[in-house]
Amino acid sequence: MGQDTTGTTPAADAARFWDEHYRAPRPAQTGRVNPLLAEIAEALPAGAALDLGCGAGGDALWLAGRGWRVTAVDISGNAVRHLAETARARGLHGLLSAQRADLAESFPEGSFDLVSAQYFHTPFALPRARVLRTAAHALTVGGRLVVVDHGSTAPWSWNQDPGTHYPTPDEVSAELTLDPARWHVERADMPRRLATGPDGRTATVIDNVLVIRRAAA
């Protein structure tokens, strides 16, 4: 990250890159929730949720299926269009709003009981720490920001740079510069799990998990 940004490729190319990435619907991914989000969120009462960089939408659909009112945003128009179509087909369109947004330029309005940032990485210029800090401020009192980052490179990752540094949960928390009297770190760890990639390959990966709860307004 560094200097509150991630990625070095010009931001103008981001929408084109991700639109191509999500050009075709991804049924396998829309049917799959990120396991750490499920582990954390299934213990919470349903409320208003924001999914940052929703991609194919597996997390947003899972949350909506459990009664959450979900705002799902992504820079890719293809991604949000496919997600909206899937939500309608599953009868979840009343609970799930899929919106195109460039988070480097704007942030969704509203207050949220849960903000999810799952693998919120990109090769493009993005003020990631600023976005996550804004997300923390958008939480209701008692709401949680759940950040799950890559802690290692999977064989199927688009980023195969051996020099990549994956910030630890403590490093991410420090970059957010949140007042500890108002935001409490509930979880900061780096578990390992067996993951399955889009092509069916499996590998042991590390996830960097940070959960921050807003304790006061």
PERAGI-V709682 format. One record per helix or strand of 2 or more residues. SS is the DSSP state (H for helix, E for strand). FROM is the first residue (numbers start at 0). TO is the last residue. If there is no record, write none. Layout:
BEGIN
SS FROM TO
SS FROM TO
END
This chain:
BEGIN
H 10 20
H 26 29
H 34 40
E 47 51
H 57 64
E 68 73
H 76 88
E 95 99
E 111 117
H 127 136
E 138 149
H 168 175
E 182 188
E 191 195
E 201 213
END
